[in-house]
Amino acid sequence: MANLETSVLTLRVSNKTKKMLEDLSEATQRTKSFLASEAIERYLEIEAWQVKEIKTALIEADNNEFIDEKDFAELIKKYAS
């Protein structure tokens, strides 16, 4: 594993979240810092993907790139079954 530069981040979480993190840390033998960092990275990846998809969809909409009625009806029929 490559050495990555890291920084310290201090944040407040609810007591419930802290307890859940402590429990998971104990169960997995991973540090709380490792688990919290992994959780933040996963969250940010998902959010970045969603923002990218929304921006792409807005560009398509601005360019009037919409599905036609026939293709839309076939799509609905395919997934409604």
Secondary structure, 3 states (H helix, E strand, C coil): CCCCCCCCCCCCCCHHHHHHHHHHHHHHCCCHHHHHHHHHHHHHHHHHHHHHHHHHHHHHHHCCCCCCHHHHHHHHHHHHC
